[in-house]
Structures are given as structure tokens and as C-alpha cells.
Amino acid sequence: MRTVGVEEELLLVSATTGEPLAVSSAVLAAAAAGGGEGADGVFEKELHQEQLEFATRPLSGMNELRGEIVRWRGEAARHAKEAGARVAALATSPLPVEPSRNLGRRYRWMAEQFALTTQEQLTCGCHVHVSVASDEEGVAVLDRIRPWLPLLNAISGNSPFWDGRDSGYSSYRSRVWNRLPSAGPYEPFGSAEAYHERVRDMLATGVLRDAGMIYFDARLSHTYPTVEIRVADVCLEPDTTVLVATLARGLVETAARAWRAGDPPARIPAGLLRLASWRAARSGLQGPLLDPRSMCETPAGVALDALLEHTDAALDSTGDRDGARRALAALGERGGARRQRDLHRDGRDLGEVVRECVRITVGDCA
């Protein structure tokens, strides 16, 4: 069975106002001083000091994965509290903020190269790593999962607010993220050799500093033997993260089986996939999406049924089919973007929305 690992980026916020706080160094120091068993290397800094990232181990069981996400969210909350902050699984800050960049040569290079775009990247994503047997299998997977990735963005949408106002999007994070020059959908590669040649050519332009700045919607990890799927917002609830990870593994396994059977990937141009990504970010689960098979507009429920049908055999083989179906059916009322908007419509100001999302993020694990 393929293993799955998750990286979650969390927002560090004030317990009283909900505003982002630039305290990641203090939180990481607290984690280093009292991280506990198994905490080595779990927490890392991100581009801005208002963010904290953690990574799970590679795991086979989704119940284990959920337990680890809950554990590390709780530990992040504990260390943040020691630094006078709280953690919120929000993909953008609902409140206005002037982010503070972390120190380091790489981040300084990004600020100089990408200018305002770097300053805007106070965004929190969820990256899912799924194990593959080789780069050749991994690239075959990348070529075949392309049309389905926008649906993972729709499922995870958790960033409706930006700079103190409603953006009109379910995932505004993805729109901000896609301002970076290498981010977004990609054309099929055809082989591992062609993939690595594409990466070398992109780095040779000088626009990107290193392979870590290859920000395709999905890529071969430059650190682990995995396909890394990068389209999701950080999810408000651990159960949504687990759903995204479950479907990501289902997509990878389905694609690998199709490759071994000699089935070619769909030849959908990246330009159409960019439209599908925009549609998913705009609508989330509350409006139409593009059907990955036809690239035509369809109700969200129809598109999600297609995703479940496409991955059915793979989900069944790992025992995840029924759980994925139940989680998807329940998500309409519990998606992050919808819950944030519902809180705001109930008369809460954005600071109160953030504070409630802090509570939801950690649940009973803080």
C-alpha cells in the first residue's frame, strides 16, 4: 500500500484580535526546547514569520494520519501559546496584515526576485506526498492526474477573505499562489527524462533559484520518493485534510494502474486546466466546476461523483471507499470557506471569525 504524508502550514494569530503575529522564531524555539518524543524536524519556518509548518510521517492508514495531524496541531497550539499566539488552519488571513519575511539567503533572494509577489505570499497550503516506486512511475502519475487536481482545490477551499474583505473566491490562496512564475498547471512530460530536462531548462533561465521553486500543481519531490500534490488550501478541520490525502492517494494509484495497463494520459492543454483551476477556486463546492473528463461546466456534485467513480477501485483496495464517500457527502456543510462565511454572516466580525477558527483548528487537542 502506498504511504501518504502531509505538510500543513498554519497561521500564527493573536488570541484577542485574530491578527497574524510574527512570532514563528519564538514558536520554533519553544518547540525545540520542549518538543517531546518524535518532535525532531516536525516543525519548520516558512516564508513569513506569521506562519508555522509541520509534516507528518509517511503512513499507510488514514486513521493513523488523522491522529498525527491532530497531535501536531495540538503541539503547534501549545508552543504558539508559549509565544503569546494561537494557531489557525486558515489559508489566508481574513484581517489585513503586512507580513514579516523570515531571515535567510533564500527568502531574501525571493524578495528581491519576485518583489511584491513575495510579500503577498502569506498563504497556507496543504501538500500531500504519495509514495511512488520510481521517477518513471511518478511522472506517469503526474501526466495522468492533471485534470483531477482542481477538484482537490475545490474540496479544500478555505480562504474566502483577503485584506479584510470577502474575495468572492472559495480559495483565494490559490489565486495569490499562482502569481509565482512556475506555479499552476503543467503540460504532460511523457517520461522522467523529459521531466528532469524541463526542470533543468527552467532553472537555467535564472528566474528560479533552485528546484524547490518548481511550483507545479504536482511534482516529483526533490527530497522524498514521492509525488507531491500542492493544490490544496490548508483545511480547517483534520477530517478534510484526511479526505484530501485519501483522494490524492486514490488518484496516484489509479494513474499508476492506468500507466501499467498502457492507457495514455488525457491530452488536455494546460490552458484549459488553468480555467478549471480558476473555476474550482472561485466556486469551491457551492457552484459549478469543470468536469475533468470533458472540461465542460457541471454541478459540483456531478464532478465529485466523477472523481469517486474514477478512483473507486483504488479506494476500495485500501479500504477507503466508504469513508471517502461519507466525508465528501458531509463536506458541503463543513467546508472551510463556507464555515468562515457563515460565521461572518451570523454577525461576527473577522476577528471573531479567526478566533472561532482557532477553536476549530485544534478542537480538543490543545
Secondary structure in CASP SS format (residue, H / E / C, confidence):
PFRMAT SS
TARGET T0000
AUTHOR 0000-0000-0000
METHOD secondary structure of the structure
MODEL  1
M C 1.00
R C 1.00
T C 1.00
V E 1.00
G E 1.00
V E 1.00
E E 1.00
E E 1.00
E E 1.00
L E 1.00
L E 1.00
L E 1.00
V E 1.00
S C 1.00
A C 1.00
T C 1.00
T C 1.00
G C 1.00
E C 1.00
P E 1.00
L C 1.00
A C 1.00
V C 1.00
S H 1.00
S H 1.00
A H 1.00
V H 1.00
L H 1.00
A H 1.00
A H 1.00
A H 1.00
A H 1.00
A H 1.00
G H 1.00
G C 1.00
G C 1.00
E C 1.00
G C 1.00
A C 1.00
D C 1.00
G C 1.00
V C 1.00
F E 1.00
E E 1.00
K C 1.00
E C 1.00
L C 1.00
H E 1.00
Q C 1.00
E C 1.00
Q E 1.00
L E 1.00
E E 1.00
F E 1.00
A E 1.00
T C 1.00
R C 1.00
P C 1.00
L E 1.00
S C 1.00
G C 1.00
M H 1.00
N H 1.00
E H 1.00
L H 1.00
R H 1.00
G H 1.00
E H 1.00
I H 1.00
V H 1.00
R H 1.00
W H 1.00
R H 1.00
G H 1.00
E H 1.00
A H 1.00
A H 1.00
R H 1.00
H H 1.00
A H 1.00
K H 1.00
E H 1.00
A C 1.00
G C 1.00
A C 1.00
R E 1.00
V E 1.00
A E 1.00
A C 1.00
L C 1.00
A C 1.00
T C 1.00
S C 1.00
P C 1.00
L C 1.00
P C 1.00
V C 1.00
E C 1.00
P C 1.00
S C 1.00
R E 1.00
N C 1.00
L C 1.00
G C 1.00
R H 1.00
R H 1.00
Y H 1.00
R H 1.00
W H 1.00
M H 1.00
A H 1.00
E H 1.00
Q H 1.00
F H 1.00
A C 1.00
L H 1.00
T H 1.00
T H 1.00
Q H 1.00
E C 1.00
Q C 1.00
L C 1.00
T C 1.00
C C 1.00
G E 1.00
C E 1.00
H E 1.00
V E 1.00
H E 1.00
V E 1.00
S E 1.00
V C 1.00
A C 1.00
S C 1.00
D H 1.00
E H 1.00
E H 1.00
G H 1.00
V H 1.00
A H 1.00
V H 1.00
L H 1.00
D H 1.00
R H 1.00
I H 1.00
R H 1.00
P H 1.00
W H 1.00
L H 1.00
P H 1.00
L H 1.00
L H 1.00
N H 1.00
A H 1.00
I H 1.00
S H 1.00
G C 1.00
N C 1.00
S E 1.00
P C 1.00
F E 1.00
W E 1.00
D C 1.00
G C 1.00
R E 1.00
D E 1.00
S C 1.00
G C 1.00
Y C 1.00
S C 1.00
S E 1.00
Y H 1.00
R H 1.00
S H 1.00
R H 1.00
V H 1.00
W H 1.00
N C 1.00
R C 1.00
L C 1.00
P C 1.00
S C 1.00
A C 1.00
G E 1.00
P C 1.00
Y C 1.00
E C 1.00
P C 1.00
F C 1.00
G C 1.00
S C 1.00
A H 1.00
E H 1.00
A H 1.00
Y H 1.00
H H 1.00
E H 1.00
R H 1.00
V H 1.00
R H 1.00
D H 1.00
M H 1.00
L H 1.00
A H 1.00
T C 1.00
G C 1.00
V C 1.00
L C 1.00
R C 1.00
D C 1.00
A H 1.00
G H 1.00
M H 1.00
I C 1.00
Y C 1.00
F E 1.00
D C 1.00
A E 1.00
R E 1.00
L E 1.00
S C 1.00
H C 1.00
T C 1.00
Y C 1.00
P C 1.00
T E 1.00
V E 1.00
E E 1.00
I E 1.00
R E 1.00
V E 1.00
A E 1.00
D E 1.00
V C 1.00
C C 1.00
L C 1.00
E C 1.00
P H 1.00
D H 1.00
T H 1.00
T H 1.00
V H 1.00
L H 1.00
V H 1.00
A H 1.00
T H 1.00
L H 1.00
A H 1.00
R H 1.00
G H 1.00
L H 1.00
V H 1.00
E H 1.00
T H 1.00
A H 1.00
A H 1.00
R H 1.00
A H 1.00
W H 1.00
R H 1.00
A C 1.00
G C 1.00
D C 1.00
P C 1.00
P C 1.00
A C 1.00
R C 1.00
I C 1.00
P C 1.00
A H 1.00
G H 1.00
L H 1.00
L H 1.00
R H 1.00
L H 1.00
A H 1.00
S H 1.00
W H 1.00
R H 1.00
A H 1.00
A H 1.00
R H 1.00
S H 1.00
G C 1.00
L C 1.00
Q C 1.00
G C 1.00
P C 1.00
L E 1.00
L E 1.00
D C 1.00
P C 1.00
R C 1.00
S C 1.00
M C 1.00
C C 1.00
E E 1.00
T E 1.00
P C 1.00
A H 1.00
G H 1.00
V H 1.00
A H 1.00
L H 1.00
D H 1.00
A H 1.00
L H 1.00
L H 1.00
E H 1.00
H H 1.00
T C 1.00
D H 1.00
A H 1.00
A H 1.00
L H 1.00
D H 1.00
S H 1.00
T C 1.00
G C 1.00
D C 1.00
R H 1.00
D H 1.00
G H 1.00
A H 1.00
R H 1.00
R H 1.00
A H 1.00
L H 1.00
A H 1.00
A H 1.00
L H 1.00
G C 1.00
E C 1.00
R C 1.00
G C 1.00
G H 1.00
A H 1.00
R H 1.00
R H 1.00
Q H 1.00
R H 1.00
D H 1.00
L H 1.00
H H 1.00
R H 1.00
D C 1.00
G C 1.00
R C 1.00
D C 1.00
L H 1.00
G H 1.00
E H 1.00
V H 1.00
V H 1.00
R H 1.00
E H 1.00
C H 1.00
V H 1.00
R H 1.00
I H 1.00
T H 1.00
V H 1.00
G C 1.00
D C 1.00
C C 1.00
A C 1.00
END
